[in-house]
Amino acid sequence: MALLVDRITVADLTLAGRLGRRSAFPPEPAKAGSLKMTTRSLLQELRARFAEALNAVAGDSTPVDPQVRASGDPKFGDYQCNAAMALAGRLKRKPRDVAQAIVDAVEVADLAEPLEIAGPGFINIRLKPESLSGRLGRIAPVGEGGVNPNRPELTDRFGIPPVADGDRLRVILDYSSPNVAKQMHVGHLRSTIIGDVFARSLEFAGHDVIRQNHVGDWGTAMGMVILGLWYRETRRRRGETDDVLRRRLVDLQSARESGVDERRALLQPIATDWAADLSDANAAVEPVRLEQLELGYQFVQTLTTVAEKTGVQAPGPDGDIELADIPRLVTQMLQTGGEGNEFERALWEAARAASIGYCQELYDRLGVLLRPEDVRGESFYHARLPRVVDDLRTALTGEGRTAPDGAKAVFREDQGAACVFVYEPDGKPRYANPDGEALPLIVQKSDGAFLYATTDLAALRYRVSELHGQRLIYVTDPRQQLHFKMFFDVGRAMGWAAPTTRLEHVTFGSVLGENRRPLKTREGGVITLARLLDEAESRAFELLHERQRAAESEEEGAAIPRFDEVEMREVARRIGIASIKYADLCRDRNSDYVFSWDKMLAFQGNTAPYMLYAYARIRSIYRRAADEFPDAQPYAADVTIQLDHPTERALALRLARLPETLESIVDELTPHTLCAYLFDLAADFMRFYEACSVLKAPDAASRASRLRLCDLTARGLRLGLSLLGIPVIERM
């Protein structure tokens, strides 16, 4: 497989990225009424018609699931209706007799060949070629404004209409959710890019999507962040560099297992310095980078561990306080706010701004559509938490309240903590420990501190009552499944989520190393996301170099297009990022997967490089046709898509199934389904291209038809990859 299809220029990659690119053939203006947007996917159309027939056969208006789905084997047709067996039991008739009654009642003669009944009552549906041809023929060409290459789905809908107004939902999508003062790691990759696919797909479907980036920017850890930032700043003013702080951190890490006396000797100078530096507690806050923020946080976190049970103290606002307790005190000062705590607030804001800015750089690099205004961190809900607990106490004390599914939520205090217990209708605990004792959802600790559950309940309430969310989707790892089930139940019992409000916790598996354990660095550390992306781009660059050298060797010195350094780095950047994203998205999201550079960067198989190459190859064919046949008009009103060859029909059927594939993504939240579709589409095209000459077609009508199939395939690939957050490369 040759790599170099055509020469690529920096202008192709950058200018086109801003302005869009028109098709090689300018579209002929459509005649009034000649090119209409399709209104239903094939699957929707068949289900609607069979549902009507089933109701007629059943003899009443009770809805019957038509059970129409794509056939698993082409020899049984394109689709199957499997409803006869279920309906036969209800009607007390033989399944084949019911199937025949359905066949007699359903009106699909305009879509399908005569229906066939197989086995105990399966109804096989084979579409007519003219039905497929007509459906694809109604897909309008790209408009005169061209395609937005960064968001193709905004300018080329492939004839797919948005949902009807009555079906449009307000969707609140919670994903990514990094922590302040910590670098994003490979674990954040999955939530971030999976959530981005959901957002893009739901928006394309016509739903109103509100992104929520629920960052961890509150709690005890913030005391460590603020203290670390302050300590680093005071050290800087004393003339110390970050290298000195790093060495001090190493000393603390080495002292974790030391005796009390050794730890005291190490900690006392730090406590003395802190006492001397308290005069700087109102100094101006300088801008900070995330690496510096993380260094200070790690230092205080380690110091707190080492200081436990040593008795080493430093001055506090109300007298001396042990070093290990200072972060908690600083957190309390931040959360109390008001006069006298402005400096802590300013440090927190600096830390938060640095973290959000760092994350935004990674989002932009990944092509993820999160923005700073999407951030709704834990701090946003802090003022709402007391009311949440008060309302739970008022509503659920005593008899409690019953959720729509019959579960009962009851509030009571347990060892001083405010808790909500959930019980089944029979009175048994819905959530219990191994001994059968009821597990509570704790909303306030005995010391008055609030917990994640309190914040999540406040967020649920806000998202439904103020953002008017009708479908709430949370994308996190599966370790939080119990937590989500519990607070969903409590939210429904309180009426904060109506019975019609969809609450969905979407999980994903782990990224594993070759040892089938969570992916780590060679040193055993966590792999940062930035480092992963750097390596992806570097490996893609080396791969492109190797393939170009191999192509030159195969041509034995013949003149072939070449990438210059700048061009190759831009292509490598795109391929590298796309490879990481596609390798993650092409698998069932709930499955763990082994991370493999060789597999994800391969130009064969279900990979991003293969998909990008397939698209570029089709565009190359189209450009050559534009040069050789400048008067060709594949979208002219008199062009009919011909499906005489089996590979033409197979490709047309695959293209016609794109709308129903996107419907399943929106309903089932399964990105790998879209990846599988795109891989099959590319494979169908390759078989078509090998069997049916495009440029040397037997006549102009065949050529125009095949060029139309080429363009529709490229547009389908571009749309699908765009919904995965992967921009195509026009020349590769």
HELIX and SHEET records of a PDB file:
HELIX    1   1 VAL A   10  LEU A   19  1                                  10    
HELIX    2   2 LEU A   42  ALA A   58  1                                  17    
HELIX    3   3 PRO A   74  PHE A   76  5                                   3    
HELIX    4   4 ALA A   83  LEU A   91  1                                   9    
HELIX    5   5 PRO A   95  ALA A  105  1                                  11    
HELIX    6   6 PRO A  129  GLY A  137  1                                   9    
HELIX    7   7 PRO A  152  LEU A  154  5                                   3    
HELIX    8   8 ASP A  165  ASP A  167  5                                   3    
HELIX    9   9 VAL A  186  ALA A  205  1                                  20    
HELIX   10  10 THR A  220  ARG A  237  1                                  18    
HELIX   11  11 ASP A  242  SER A  254  1                                  13    
HELIX   12  12 VAL A  260  ASP A  277  1                                  18    
HELIX   13  13 LEU A  278  ASP A  280  5                                   3    
HELIX   14  14 LEU A  290  ALA A  307  1                                  18    
HELIX   15  15 LEU A  323  ASP A  325  5                                   3    
HELIX   16  16 ILE A  326  THR A  336  1                                  11    
HELIX   17  17 GLU A  342  LEU A  366  1                                  25    
HELIX   18  18 PRO A  372  ASP A  374  5                                   3    
HELIX   19  19 GLU A  378  ARG A  384  5                                   7    
HELIX   20  20 LEU A  385  LEU A  396  1                                  12    
HELIX   21  21 TYR A  452  SER A  465  1                                  14    
HELIX   22  22 PRO A  478  GLN A  480  5                                   3    
HELIX   23  23 GLN A  481  ALA A  493  1                                  13    
HELIX   24  24 LEU A  529  GLU A  554  1                                  26    
HELIX   25  25 GLU A  565  LEU A  585  1                                  21    
HELIX   26  26 TRP A  597  MET A  600  1                                   4    
HELIX   27  27 ALA A  608  GLU A  628  1                                  21    
HELIX   28  28 PRO A  646  ALA A  656  1                                  11    
HELIX   29  29 LEU A  658  GLU A  668  1                                  11    
HELIX   30  30 PRO A  671  ALA A  691  1                                  21    
HELIX   31  31 ALA A  700  LEU A  723  1                                  24    
SHEET    1   A 4 VAL A  68  ALA A  70  0                                        
SHEET    2   A 4 TYR A  79  CYS A  81 -1                                        
SHEET    3   A 4 PHE A 122  ILE A 125 -1                                        
SHEET    4   A 4 GLU A 116  ALA A 118 -1                                        
SHEET    1   B 4 ASP A 208  GLN A 212  0                                        
SHEET    2   B 4 ARG A 170  ASP A 174  1                                        
SHEET    3   B 4 ARG A 471  VAL A 475  1                                        
SHEET    4   B 4 ARG A 502  VAL A 506  1                                        
SHEET    1   C 2 GLN A 313  GLY A 316  0                                        
SHEET    2   C 2 GLY A 319  GLU A 322 -1                                        
SHEET    1   D 4 ARG A 401  THR A 402  0                                        
SHEET    2   D 4 LYS A 408  ASP A 414 -1                                        
SHEET    3   D 4 ALA A 417  TYR A 423 -1                                        
SHEET    4   D 4 LEU A 441  GLN A 444 -1                                        
SHEET    1   E 2 VAL A 511  LEU A 512  0                                        
SHEET    2   E 2 TYR A 593  VAL A 594  1                                        
END                                                                             
